[in-house]
Amino acid sequence: MSSVGNFLPNQSRTCDTTGLPVCLTAQFFIKAHAVCAVVFLLVGAIGAILLALTRWPAVQLLGPTWYYRTVTLHGINMLIFWILFFEVAVLYFCCTSLLNSRLFSRGVAWLGFVLMVVGALMTDVAIFQGRSDVMMTSYVPLKASPWFYLGLILVAVGTLIGVVNYFLTLYIAKRDGTYDGSLPLVVFGATAAAIIAVVAILHGAVALIPTWAWSMGWLSEPPDAAWYRLIWWGLGHVSQQVNVCAMVSVWYFLATLTTGAKPLNQAVCRTAFVFYVLFINLASAHHLLVDPGVGATWKIWNTSYAMYLAVLASMIHGFTVPASVESAMRAKGYTKGLFGWLFACPWKNPGFSAFFLSLVIFGFMGGITGVTLGTQQINIIAHNTLRIPGHFHATVVGGTTLAFMGLTYYVVPLIFRREYYARPLARIQPYLFGSGIAIMALAMSFAGSYGVPRRVWDADAGANLSAGANLMLAGVGLGGTLAFIGLLTFILLTVAAVFFGKKNEGRPMTAW
């Protein structure tokens, strides 16, 4: 990598821990997006604990009106705002620090950030006003406030502008020769995420713009319901595959930072990312398997063939990441027994524990349940039960959110240049959150197997629940409570570090 780069005078610094260059313009927007991400994470987390205690029949905290309002608030803030703000921060870090390049445009970054913030606030206000209780999917003919749709459109446009800024930074880095050879693997994975993001955002525009026009009264009829569901899932599920690419990129990055691990075969890892770009979008078909508006041939092709090429990509990463860690640890001399290297890993480092728990929960709980639920026969039985939320809480929360938490334990010291308080508490936080999410996701899945419906305020749904179903719903409440404690601990630790933590300017970050 070039030591000069293409930085403007006085617009870069060198990280005292990693030796990586830091573009000061990118640093500002990484901070801004990360702070907003944590704020929306908190909003979504409050919704999460309220919902977990409502699904527990012995508590049933919320009434029906506020239940559906909170479902909308929780889904939008957790699955869209928290994730997208953090992912833009990740993109800006990858295209500048890892490529030794300046950010393409400060003005473009400002435009994207402002649109995202205004849009997110607009949507949340519309939800709290009580005119947008349509849940995250907002299926027509349910109608939300025009501000709800317009806010989502602005967030999507702002994110797209951030992605364009990322691509243009890749261009000037290549033009100016700021790095040698191919893109680093982490940047390659982030680029795959950015490509999929463009596809997702375009689907969102096609679905939401006419729906917004209908909510404004400019169209007399809503968009066709079957058409809307098909296009919307090109946004809804595809955007979660952006999360998968970003999450896997974070796995590789944290494996290197925490253990010095290097990918054992770059070509295989890169091929897996290409599989995501080519095939992961098709996996959104499993949301439409019970939809009579889509033909059987399309369903069979997507779920019985194309989806498994995307599954293969996740399996490759699921093996190569821990294999790289094992190789690195054995090279350090931890060769005793079959798993001596694993026990010797830096489990007290929250960056490592969060990433490794993310890998395990995503692979063994999210991935396996996703494959089974993507099978048409099983999907017909399970689609409208709690098994579906059990699956995506394991993938998006246990996988992506936990990985992003692990990265934050390095973002704060390296980008904000602040140290964490209460480090013993930080060391156990990933275990609190990860175990809570695992319990909740498993309980949801088993409750769904008992026939407990999703998206329904009253879990009884007119019938008496079995003892097993009641036990699993209690598990949802207890697991959700534990996860909320772990998440709140993360937020408090991070806010305290960002605003009051001891400065580490001029010295390496303190080792965990």
N, C-alpha and C positions, 0 to 999 in steps of 0.2 A: 504494500500500500504506500502511495506517495506520502511524503511528510509535509508537502506544501499544500496540496489541495487547491481549492478555488475560492477560499474565504476572502471576504473583503477585510481591509485593515481594521484591527481591533474588534473583529466580529467572531472570534473563536477563542476557545481555551482548551487545555488538555486535562482530561480527567486524571486526578491524582492516584486513583486506584487502578483503573484499567489501561490508562495510557491512550484511550480513544480521544479523538478530537470532538469537541462539542460546539456546534454552531449556536451562537448566542440567540439568534433569531428563532431557530428551531427550539432552543431551550425554553424560551418564553412561551411558545405555543404548546409545547409538551406540558409545561406546568399548568397552563390555562385549561387545556382539555382534561388533564388528569384531575384537577380540582373539581371541575364541573362533573366529571364522571363519578367521583366519590359522593358529591352532593345528591345526585340522582340515585345512586346506589342506596343511600340512606332513605330516601323517599320510598323506593321500591321495597326496602327491607321492612319499613313500618307496615306497608301493605301486606308483606309476606307473613309477619307474625299474626296480624289480625285475621288473615285467611286461614292460617293453620289452626288457630283457636276456634274459628267458626266451623271448620270441617269436623272438629272433634264434637260429637253429639252431646257429650256431657257438659260442654261449655257453650257452644254455638253463640259466640260473642256478638256477631253482627246480625241485624235484621236483613231481609231480602234486598231492600233498596241499597243499603250501604255495602252489602256483599258484592253485588254486581258492579257497583262503582269502584270498589276496592280491587276487584279482579282486573278491571280496566286499568286502574292506576298502577298496580303492581306489574302487570305484563308490559305496559308501555315503558315504564321507567327501568325495569330490570332487563328486558330483552332487547330494547331499542336504545334508550338514552345512555344508560351506564356503559353498555357494550360499545356503542358507536363512538362516544367521546373518548373512551380509553383506546380504542383501536386506531383512531386518527393520531393520538399521541404516539402509539407504537410505530405507525407508519413514518411519522416525522423523525423519530429517533433512528429508525433503520436506514432511511435514505440519506441521512446526514452523517451521524457518527460512524456508522458501519461502512460508509462509502467515502468518508473524509471529504464531504462536500457541504457547501452552503445550501440552505433552503432556497428553492427557485424564487419565490416571491413572498415578501412579508405582507403586501397588500392583498394578494389572493388568500393567504392564510387568515388574515383578519376578516375578509368577506365570508369565508366559509364558517369561521368560528361564530361570528355574530349571527348569521342565519341559523346555525344550530341552536344557539342559546335562546334566541327569540322564539324559534319554532317550538322548542321543548317547553318553555314557560307558557307559551300560548296553549299548547295541548293540555298541560297539567291544569291550568286555570279553567279550561273548558270542562275538564273532568270534574273538578271540585264544584263547579257551578251546577252540576247535576243534570246537564243536558247532553251527556255523552256516555251513558251507561251501556256501551255496545261491546264491551270486552276488547281484547287486543285485536281480534280478527275483524271486528266491525262489519260483519256480514250484512249486506243489504238483503231485505228492505229495512233493517234497523237503521235509524237515521240519527247521527250525532250532530252536534253544533258545527257550523261551517268552520269555526276557529279550530276545532279538533283536527279536521282534515287538513286545513291550511297549515297548522303547526307541524304536522307530520311531513307535509310536502316541503316545508322550509328546512326541516332537519335533514331530509333526504338530499335536497339541493346543496345544503351546506356541506354534508358529508361528501357528496360527489365532487365539490370544489376542492375539498381537502385531498381527495384521491387524485384529482387532476394535478394538483400541486406536487404530490408525491411522484407521479409519472414524469412530470417535467423536471423534477430534481434528479431522477434517474437519468434523464436525457443529458442534462448538463454535466453530471458526474462522468458519464461515459464520454461525452464530447471533450471534457477537459482532462481525461485520463487520471482521475483522482484515485482509482483503484486498478489493480492488475488482474487480468484473467476474467473468469466468470463472476457473476454476482455471488457474494457470500450466501451460504445456504439459508441463513435466517432472513436475509433480504429477498432471496428467491421465494421463500414461503410467504413473506409479506406481500410480494408482488402477486402471487397466486390469490391471496385474500383480496387484494385490491381489484383484480380482474373480476372475481366473482361478485364483489361489491357493486361494480358497475352494472352487471346483469340484474342484481337484486333491485337496485335503485330504479332502473328503467322499468322493471315490472311494477314497482310501486307507483311510478308516475302514471303508467297506463291505467292502473286500477283506481288510484285515489283522485286524480284530477277530475274525471267525469263524476265521481261520487261527490266531490266538493261542489261541483257545479249544480248537481241535483239538490244538495243541501241548501245552496243559496237560492233555490227556486228558479234557476235558469233552465232547468230541464224538468219536464212534467212527470217523467217516469224515472225510477231508479235504474241503474245498469242491471242487465240480466243477472239474476242471482247465481246461476251456474257459471256464467262467464266470469263474474267477479271472483268466485272462489278459486277458479283455475288460475287467473292472473295474480290474485292476491298471494297465493302460496308460492308463486314465483318470486315474491318479495319475502314472505314470512319464513319459509323454510330455507330458501337460498341464503338469506341474511345470516341464518345460523351456521351455514357452511363457511361464511366469512369468519365466524368465530372459530370454527374448527381449524382452518388454516392459520389464523393468528395464534391460537392456542398451541398448536404443534410447533410453530416458530418460536414461541416463548419457551416451550420444553427444551428445544435445542440450545437456546441462548442460556437458560438457567443451568442446564447440565454442564455447559462450558464454564460459566461463572463460578459454580459451586464445587465442581470436582475436576475441572480441566478436561472434561470429556470432549472428544472429537468424533463426528460421524464416521463410521467404519467404511461406508461406501457412499460417496456423494452422489453418484449416478443413480443408485437405487432410490435414495431419499428424494432427489429431484423428480424422478419419474413418478413417485407417489404423489407429489404436489401437482404434477400435470394431470394425473388421474382425477384429482379433485376438480380441477378446472373443467375437464371434459365430461365428467359423469356425476359429480355430486349434485348438480342442479336437478337431475332427473329423480333423485330420491324424494323430492317433494311430492311425488305421486302418491306416497303412502298416506297423505292427508286426504286424498280423494278416492280411495279405494271403495268407500261405501257410497260414493256419489254416482247417481244414475245418469248424470249428464256427461260422463266420460266413458268411452268405449272399452270393452274388455281387452282388445288387442293391445291398446296403449298401456293399460294397467299391467298386463302380463309382461310386456317387454321391459317396462320400467322397473318393476319390482322383482321379477324373476331373473333378469339378466343384467341390465345396466347398473342397477343399484349395487350389485356385488363387486363391480369394478371400483366403486367408491369405497366400499367396505374393505377391499384389498388394500387400498391406499392407507386407511387407518391401521390395518393390521401391520403393514410394513413399518409405519412410524412406531406402533406399539411395541415392536420388537427391536428396532434399530436404536431407539433412544435409551432404553435400559441396557442394551448391549454395549453402547458407547460408554455408559457410566461404569459398567462392569469392567470393560477393558481398561479404562482410566484408573480405576481403583486397584485392579490387579497389577498394573504397571507401577503403582506406588508400593507394592509389596504385600497387599492384603490378599493372600492366596490360600489361606487356610480353609479347607472344606469347600463345599459346593456354594455356600452362600456367605462365606466369611467376608467377601467384599461388600455385600449388602448391609451387613450389620455394622461395618466400619464406615459407612457413608455418613455425611455430616447431618444427622437427623435433628440436631439442635439448631441448625440454620433454617429459619422459616422459609427462605427462598428455595432451599432444596426440598424440605418436607412438603411445602405447598405444591410444587411442581410434580413430585413423585406421587403424592396422593391424588392429584388431578389426573395423572396418567392412569392410575389404578381404577379410580371411580369411573372415569370416562370409558376405559376399555372394558372392564368386567361388568359394569352395571349399565352404562349408557349404550355402549356399542352392541352388546349382546341383545339387550331388549329392543334396540332399534332394528336389528336384523329380523327378530321374530315378529315385531309389529309391522314390519314392511312386507310380510307375507299375507297375501290377500285373504286366505281362509281365517287366519288368526285375527287379522285386522277387522274383519266383519264382526267378530265377537267382541273385540276389545276396544274398538275405536272410541266409543262414547263413554268409556269408563275411566277411572283414575289411573289405569295402567299407562295411559298416554302422558299425563303430567309427570308420572313417576319416571318415565323414560327421559323426558326433556329436562327435568330437574337434575338428573344424573349427568347429562351431557353438558348443558349450558351452565348450570350452577356448580355441580361437583367437578366438572371439567374446566370450562372456560373461566368462570369467575375465580375459582381457586388458583388457577395458573396466573391470572392477572394479579391476584393478591401477592403471590410469590414474587412476581416481577416488581411490584410496588416496594417491597422491602429493599430493592436495589435502586429503584427510580428515585426515592427520596434522598438517600445519601449521595447518589451520583449526579442527579440533575438539580434537586433542591439544595444539595450540599448541607444537609442536616442529618443528625443522628437520632435514632429512636430512643425514647424513654422506655422504662420498664421492659428491658430486653428479655427477662425470663417469661414475662407474660406474652411477648411477641413470639417466643419460641413455641408456646403451646397453642397459640391462636389457630394455626392451620389444622391442628388435630381437633379442636373444638368445632370449628366450622365443618371440616370434612366429615367427622363422625355424625354430626347432626344432619347434614345433607344425605349421607348414606342411609341413616335410619329412616328419614322422611321419605326418600325416594323408594326404598324397599317397601315401606308401609303403604305408600300409594299404589305401588304395583300389585301387592297382595290384596289390598282393598278392592282394586279394580277387578281382580280375579274372582272376588266374592260378588261382583256385580254392582259395586258402588259407582254411581254415575259421576261424570265430571260436569263442571259448569252448572251445577244444581245447588241452590242454597241449602235445601233440606236434604240431607244425605239419605233419609229414609225414603224419600220420593214416593210417599204413599204406602210404603210397605215396611214391615218390621225387619230391621237388620239382624243378621245372625250374630252370635257372640264373637265369631272370628272377624267379621267386618267391623264390629265395634272396637275390637282390640286393635285392628290395623289403623283405624281412624284415630284412636288414642296415640298410636305410634306416630302418626302424621303430626299431631299436636306437640308431642314431646320432642320428636326430632326437629320440628320447625323451631321450637323454643331454643333448643341447644344450638342450632345453626344461627339463630338470631343473636344469641349471646356471643358466638364466635365472630359474627359479622360486625356487631356493634363494637366489640373489642378491637377489631381491625380498624374501623373508622376512627375511634377515639385515639388509638395509638398513632395513626397516620396524621390526623389533624394536629395532635400535640407535637409530633415531630416536625411537620411542615412549618408551623407557626412559632414553636417555642423550643425546638430541638437544638442541641449544641452544634455550632457550626464546625464543619470539617474542612473548610477552605485551606488549601496549602498542605494537606496531609491525606493519606489514604483513609477510606472509610474504616471504621472499627470492625474487625472480623467478628462474625457471629460465634 
